[in-house]
Amino acid sequence: MQRFSCQTCGNEVYFENTRCVHCNAHLGFEPTRAEMLSAPDGLDFHAPDDEGDVYRLCANINDSACNWLLPANDPETLCLACRHNKVIPNLADQHAANLWRAIEQAKRVLFYSLVRWRLPMPTKAEDEQRGLAFSFLADEVMPDGSVKQHLTGHANGLITINIAEGDDAERERRRTQMNEPYRTLVGHFRHEVGHYYWDRLVADAGKEEEFRALFGDERADYGAALQQHYNAGPPIDWANNYISSYASAHPWEDFAETFAHYCHIVDSLETAGTFGLKVEHAGEAGRIHYDPYTQGSVPDLIESWVPLTVVMNAINRSMGQPDLYPFVLSKPVETKLEFIHRLIRDHVRQTMMPRKERRTPFLERFWSSI
């Protein structure tokens, strides 16, 4: 994530902020520029250049505190991220509405990365078969008193998230119950969208054989594999080959877990770099001086990432908190990360915008770094 400031007064602001605490200007994030714009009246947001581009806030600003912008002349009322919603909770239920706001905040973190990578993300209205959509559902009490549970998962481009995951205490209870070292809303989104991009970047691109050589044969019975995992647990030596124990359940889950982890690494490195943090490797300290979204190889990323995780964990321990990064990168995992890295970078190169087209300042930097 990049570092943001108020366009009006220059005060430091954050990705999820809707108002500047210093000058009270309305804030809006413009995704194609990856810039935070501001407007005193909250109506018209002007680009910080001479092109005259004007933007307005997403219609979900009041319901979900969505601070994303879209062009003022766009016939859509929802921003690039919100228009992918298929089902949202009953907003008359204040508790459900609050959980949805937390979920939407995490979803925007996901979409920040998808936009940075220019990954395909048509809505179901644009492409019913290959579109991406989200359903945010609450467990239901049936007439007989039983509870119909909605599981978080992915099926044919539809990602379902149980809104209970938006409750920090409930999510922690589930993490402990399932003996997971890490469970976050952002992690859920990055994992589930990994399944979607297996379809788009592996299957659609005819790269199944290359995938199978690293992750295994995805044609193995998925239901049976998950049942085996829950009944018997992961292999004793799972950490030698997988980023998490759950990744060992099935090749699809291995891909989704690794995809999510690649997102964690890249976005966290961008955050560290934009704040000027220095990392130490082999006794030498240096800044993360490249854009991890568009530059650097996987060895470059890992060389920056590993010492950064050591620092993050040490700070957490100083605060009496568990390790922020409870993972170990084995060589097989690094090879899988390299596969996902190439999938994304290859897609970027194949969809590069012709040089003669008009580019915003952010996209100018983006394309020049490829």
C-alpha positions as semicolon CSV with decimal commas, in nm:
position;residue;x (nm);y (nm);z (nm)
1;M;0,000;0,000;0,000
2;Q;0,124;0,346;-0,084
3;R;0,144;0,640;0,154
4;F;-0,129;0,902;0,120
5;S;-0,176;1,267;0,212
6;C;-0,465;1,511;0,201
7;Q;-0,466;1,697;-0,128
8;T;-0,601;2,008;0,046
9;C;-0,371;2,048;0,347
10;G;-0,099;1,784;0,303
11;N;-0,182;1,601;0,626
12;E;-0,104;1,228;0,643
13;V;-0,417;1,020;0,576
14;Y;-0,491;0,652;0,545
15;F;-0,637;0,432;0,274
16;E;-0,971;0,391;0,454
17;N;-1,016;0,755;0,563
18;T;-1,323;0,944;0,442
19;R;-1,237;1,278;0,605
20;C;-0,912;1,457;0,686
21;V;-0,880;1,498;1,062
22;H;-0,678;1,820;1,010
23;C;-0,883;2,024;0,763
24;N;-1,204;1,814;0,755
25;A;-1,198;1,785;0,375
26;H;-1,376;1,486;0,224
27;L;-1,134;1,221;0,095
28;G;-1,172;0,987;-0,198
29;F;-0,943;0,721;-0,344
30;E;-0,911;0,720;-0,723
31;P;-0,802;0,362;-0,814
32;T;-0,658;0,413;-1,162
33;R;-0,430;0,685;-1,031
34;A;-0,378;0,515;-0,694
35;E;-0,413;0,862;-0,541
36;M;-0,616;1,010;-0,257
37;L;-0,807;1,318;-0,372
38;S;-0,989;1,565;-0,151
39;A;-1,286;1,798;-0,179
40;P;-1,410;2,047;0,082
41;D;-1,775;1,985;-0,012
42;G;-1,746;1,613;-0,083
43;L;-1,904;1,655;-0,426
44;D;-1,645;1,718;-0,697
45;F;-1,295;1,575;-0,663
46;H;-1,045;1,721;-0,907
47;A;-0,732;1,547;-1,029
48;P;-0,409;1,722;-0,922
49;D;-0,305;1,811;-1,275
50;D;-0,419;2,023;-1,568
51;E;-0,627;1,754;-1,740
52;G;-0,950;1,863;-1,578
53;D;-1,062;1,515;-1,469
54;V;-1,344;1,530;-1,214
55;Y;-1,459;1,245;-0,989
56;R;-1,740;1,173;-0,743
57;L;-1,778;0,936;-0,451
58;C;-1,921;0,585;-0,474
59;A;-2,290;0,563;-0,383
60;N;-2,193;0,332;-0,095
61;I;-2,020;0,615;0,092
62;N;-2,301;0,625;0,351
63;D;-2,382;0,254;0,382
64;S;-2,033;0,102;0,385
65;A;-1,810;0,411;0,416
66;C;-1,667;0,337;0,072
67;N;-1,433;0,623;-0,014
68;W;-1,355;0,516;-0,371
69;L;-1,414;0,751;-0,661
70;L;-1,543;0,711;-1,014
71;P;-1,550;0,961;-1,301
72;A;-1,818;1,226;-1,253
73;N;-1,966;1,143;-1,595
74;D;-1,972;0,765;-1,537
75;P;-2,327;0,624;-1,571
76;E;-2,246;0,378;-1,290
77;T;-2,324;0,483;-0,933
78;L;-2,093;0,231;-0,765
79;C;-1,715;0,229;-0,777
80;L;-1,500;-0,032;-0,944
81;A;-1,495;-0,247;-0,626
82;C;-1,854;-0,212;-0,507
83;R;-2,013;-0,294;-0,842
84;H;-1,893;-0,654;-0,798
85;N;-2,131;-0,710;-0,506
86;K;-2,411;-0,957;-0,576
87;V;-2,558;-0,993;-0,226
88;I;-2,508;-0,767;0,075
89;P;-2,649;-0,807;0,427
90;N;-2,977;-0,658;0,546
91;L;-2,872;-0,304;0,634
92;A;-3,170;-0,264;0,865
93;D;-2,981;-0,498;1,097
94;Q;-2,724;-0,262;1,247
95;H;-2,494;-0,541;1,362
96;A;-2,492;-0,698;1,015
97;A;-2,433;-0,356;0,860
98;N;-2,132;-0,297;1,086
99;L;-1,984;-0,636;0,995
100;W;-2,033;-0,557;0,626
101;R;-1,845;-0,229;0,660
102;A;-1,545;-0,415;0,801
103;I;-1,566;-0,669;0,519
104;E;-1,588;-0,399;0,252
105;Q;-1,281;-0,228;0,393
106;A;-1,084;-0,550;0,351
107;K;-1,225;-0,601;0,002
108;R;-1,096;-0,260;-0,106
109;V;-0,747;-0,363;0,006
110;L;-0,780;-0,662;-0,226
111;F;-0,898;-0,448;-0,517
112;Y;-0,610;-0,208;-0,466
113;S;-0,377;-0,493;-0,564
114;L;-0,595;-0,618;-0,850
115;V;-0,598;-0,270;-1,002
116;R;-0,223;-0,227;-0,954
117;W;-0,165;-0,553;-1,144
118;R;-0,437;-0,479;-1,403
119;L;-0,572;-0,830;-1,351
120;P;-0,898;-0,920;-1,529
121;M;-1,200;-0,855;-1,307
122;P;-1,517;-0,822;-1,513
123;T;-1,844;-0,812;-1,322
124;K;-2,105;-1,081;-1,374
125;A;-2,309;-0,825;-1,568
126;E;-2,016;-0,779;-1,807
127;D;-1,929;-1,149;-1,835
128;E;-2,173;-1,392;-1,675
129;Q;-1,946;-1,694;-1,719
130;R;-1,612;-1,544;-1,620
131;G;-1,714;-1,248;-1,411
132;L;-1,615;-1,189;-1,049
133;A;-1,883;-1,133;-0,783
134;F;-1,923;-1,133;-0,405
135;S;-2,202;-1,249;-0,176
136;F;-2,185;-1,144;0,189
137;L;-2,420;-1,369;0,385
138;A;-2,523;-1,421;0,747
139;D;-2,616;-1,756;0,901
140;E;-2,992;-1,805;0,898
141;V;-3,220;-1,947;1,169
142;M;-3,468;-2,179;0,996
143;P;-3,835;-2,228;1,100
144;D;-3,746;-2,551;1,283
145;G;-3,483;-2,370;1,490
146;S;-3,185;-2,512;1,303
147;V;-2,914;-2,281;1,171
148;K;-2,827;-2,268;0,804
149;Q;-2,459;-2,184;0,786
150;H;-2,295;-2,010;0,493
151;L;-1,936;-2,113;0,435
152;T;-1,672;-1,881;0,297
153;G;-1,563;-2,007;-0,043
154;H;-1,547;-1,968;-0,420
155;A;-1,752;-2,122;-0,702
156;N;-1,742;-2,017;-1,067
157;G;-1,635;-1,661;-0,997
158;L;-1,872;-1,607;-0,702
159;I;-1,692;-1,551;-0,373
160;T;-1,903;-1,599;-0,062
161;I;-1,796;-1,449;0,270
162;N;-1,983;-1,523;0,592
163;I;-2,024;-1,182;0,754
164;A;-1,943;-1,332;1,095
165;E;-1,580;-1,306;0,979
166;G;-1,619;-0,929;1,020
167;D;-1,643;-0,977;1,398
168;D;-1,290;-0,976;1,541
169;A;-1,381;-1,193;1,841
170;E;-1,566;-1,450;1,629
171;R;-1,287;-1,464;1,375
172;E;-1,033;-1,520;1,654
173;R;-1,252;-1,797;1,798
174;R;-1,257;-1,970;1,461
175;R;-0,884;-1,925;1,417
176;T;-0,818;-2,089;1,753
177;Q;-1,073;-2,365;1,690
178;M;-0,909;-2,452;1,357
179;N;-0,556;-2,418;1,498
180;E;-0,461;-2,156;1,240
181;P;-0,165;-1,923;1,298
182;Y;-0,319;-1,647;1,085
183;R;-0,678;-1,554;0,995
184;T;-0,777;-1,208;0,869
185;L;-1,043;-1,059;0,645
186;V;-0,783;-0,944;0,394
187;G;-0,637;-1,294;0,398
188;H;-0,979;-1,444;0,321
189;F;-1,026;-1,219;0,021
190;R;-0,677;-1,282;-0,115
191;H;-0,719;-1,658;-0,074
192;E;-1,063;-1,681;-0,235
193;V;-0,970;-1,457;-0,526
194;G;-0,672;-1,688;-0,577
195;H;-0,921;-1,959;-0,676
196;Y;-1,076;-1,718;-0,925
197;Y;-0,739;-1,639;-1,081
198;W;-0,650;-2,006;-1,106
199;D;-0,938;-2,023;-1,355
200;R;-0,832;-1,705;-1,536
201;L;-0,450;-1,726;-1,537
202;V;-0,390;-2,101;-1,531
203;A;-0,684;-2,287;-1,685
204;D;-0,781;-2,021;-1,941
205;A;-0,415;-1,980;-2,038
206;G;-0,357;-2,353;-2,082
207;K;-0,090;-2,371;-1,811
208;E;-0,226;-2,671;-1,623
209;E;0,075;-2,894;-1,688
210;E;0,317;-2,634;-1,558
211;F;0,091;-2,590;-1,257
212;R;0,072;-2,965;-1,188
213;A;0,450;-2,999;-1,191
214;L;0,466;-2,766;-0,890
215;F;0,134;-2,796;-0,704
216;G;0,007;-3,144;-0,798
217;D;-0,287;-3,267;-1,004
218;E;-0,595;-3,057;-0,942
219;R;-0,810;-3,330;-1,101
220;A;-0,790;-3,525;-0,772
221;D;-1,131;-3,544;-0,601
222;Y;-1,161;-3,210;-0,423
223;G;-1,429;-3,310;-0,173
224;A;-1,251;-3,629;-0,077
225;A;-0,920;-3,444;-0,039
226;L;-1,071;-3,189;0,200
227;Q;-1,243;-3,462;0,401
228;Q;-0,913;-3,644;0,431
229;H;-0,745;-3,324;0,544
230;Y;-1,001;-3,253;0,815
231;N;-1,007;-3,615;0,934
232;A;-0,635;-3,694;0,934
233;G;-0,472;-3,351;0,933
234;P;-0,179;-3,240;0,716
235;P;0,130;-3,451;0,646
236;I;0,388;-3,441;0,926
237;D;0,638;-3,270;0,697
238;W;0,392;-3,027;0,539
239;A;0,608;-2,723;0,627
240;N;0,879;-2,848;0,390
241;N;0,656;-2,802;0,087
242;Y;0,361;-2,575;0,172
243;I;0,309;-2,222;0,303
244;S;0,037;-2,345;0,540
245;S;-0,103;-2,675;0,661
246;Y;-0,428;-2,605;0,474
247;A;-0,235;-2,567;0,149
248;S;-0,153;-2,939;0,169
249;A;-0,522;-3,034;0,141
250;H;-0,548;-3,005;-0,241
251;P;-0,353;-2,840;-0,527
252;W;-0,626;-2,576;-0,566
253;E;-0,592;-2,481;-0,200
254;D;-0,214;-2,478;-0,232
255;F;-0,242;-2,232;-0,520
256;A;-0,493;-2,010;-0,337
257;E;-0,282;-2,003;-0,020
258;T;0,032;-1,923;-0,218
259;F;-0,148;-1,657;-0,423
260;A;-0,268;-1,491;-0,102
261;H;0,082;-1,503;0,038
262;Y;0,225;-1,340;-0,274
263;C;-0,028;-1,059;-0,224
264;H;0,080;-1,023;0,140
265;I;0,445;-0,996;0,044
266;V;0,407;-0,750;-0,242
267;D;0,163;-0,514;-0,070
268;S;0,353;-0,516;0,260
269;L;0,682;-0,446;0,083
270;E;0,524;-0,150;-0,094
271;T;0,407;-0,018;0,242
272;A;0,753;-0,058;0,393
273;G;0,917;0,105;0,093
274;T;0,684;0,402;0,075
275;F;0,750;0,478;0,443
276;G;1,124;0,461;0,383
277;L;1,188;0,159;0,604
278;K;1,530;-0,001;0,576
279;V;1,588;-0,374;0,592
280;E;1,907;-0,553;0,678
281;H;2,035;-0,851;0,485
282;A;2,374;-1,019;0,530
283;G;2,480;-0,733;0,754
284;E;2,396;-0,464;0,501
285;A;2,104;-0,226;0,541
286;G;1,917;-0,077;0,250
287;R;1,582;0,071;0,153
288;I;1,322;-0,108;-0,054
289;H;1,394;0,116;-0,352
290;Y;1,179;-0,059;-0,613
291;D;0,805;-0,097;-0,676
292;P;0,731;-0,461;-0,578
293;Y;0,410;-0,454;-0,783
294;T;0,597;-0,405;-1,109
295;Q;0,968;-0,450;-1,043
296;G;1,202;-0,707;-0,898
297;S;1,222;-1,085;-0,921
298;V;1,097;-1,325;-0,656
299;P;1,452;-1,356;-0,513
300;D;1,454;-0,973;-0,490
301;L;1,121;-0,974;-0,308
302;I;1,227;-1,247;-0,068
303;E;1,562;-1,082;0,001
304;S;1,371;-0,773;0,114
305;W;1,087;-0,962;0,278
306;V;1,262;-1,201;0,515
307;P;1,456;-0,939;0,717
308;L;1,144;-0,721;0,726
309;T;0,943;-1,008;0,883
310;V;1,212;-1,054;1,146
311;V;1,168;-0,687;1,245
312;M;0,787;-0,709;1,239
313;N;0,789;-1,014;1,466
314;A;1,039;-0,857;1,704
315;I;0,824;-0,543;1,738
316;N;0,513;-0,751;1,800
317;R;0,691;-0,949;2,071
318;S;0,802;-0,623;2,231
319;M;0,434;-0,530;2,253
320;G;0,340;-0,867;2,403
321;Q;0,172;-0,979;2,080
322;P;0,218;-1,303;1,885
323;D;0,435;-1,301;1,574
324;L;0,281;-1,092;1,299
325;Y;0,436;-1,325;1,041
326;P;0,410;-1,689;1,162
327;F;0,538;-1,847;0,840
328;V;0,854;-2,001;0,698
329;L;0,939;-1,982;0,327
330;S;1,082;-2,316;0,212
331;K;1,245;-2,357;-0,128
332;P;0,940;-2,536;-0,279
333;V;0,720;-2,247;-0,159
334;E;0,957;-1,995;-0,315
335;T;0,931;-2,184;-0,644
336;K;0,551;-2,171;-0,625
337;L;0,566;-1,799;-0,552
338;E;0,782;-1,761;-0,863
339;F;0,512;-1,935;-1,069
340;I;0,244;-1,693;-0,947
341;H;0,482;-1,400;-0,997
342;R;0,528;-1,501;-1,362
343;L;0,155;-1,550;-1,415
344;I;0,084;-1,196;-1,299
345;R;0,378;-1,029;-1,472
346;D;0,308;-1,215;-1,799
347;H;-0,053;-1,098;-1,789
348;V;0,059;-0,739;-1,731
349;R;0,291;-0,750;-2,032
350;Q;0,025;-0,904;-2,255
351;T;-0,227;-0,634;-2,167
352;M;0,003;-0,334;-2,174
353;M;-0,166;-0,019;-2,296
354;P;-0,029;0,113;-2,626
355;R;0,220;0,393;-2,567
356;K;0,023;0,640;-2,777
357;E;-0,280;0,625;-2,545
358;R;-0,327;0,895;-2,284
359;R;-0,194;0,797;-1,945
360;T;-0,258;0,938;-1,601
361;P;0,048;1,029;-1,389
362;F;0,017;0,705;-1,192
363;L;-0,018;0,487;-1,503
364;E;0,275;0,670;-1,660
365;R;0,490;0,554;-1,370
366;F;0,331;0,209;-1,386
367;W;0,398;0,141;-1,754
368;S;0,746;0,288;-1,751
369;S;0,845;0,044;-1,476
370;I;0,738;-0,271;-1,664
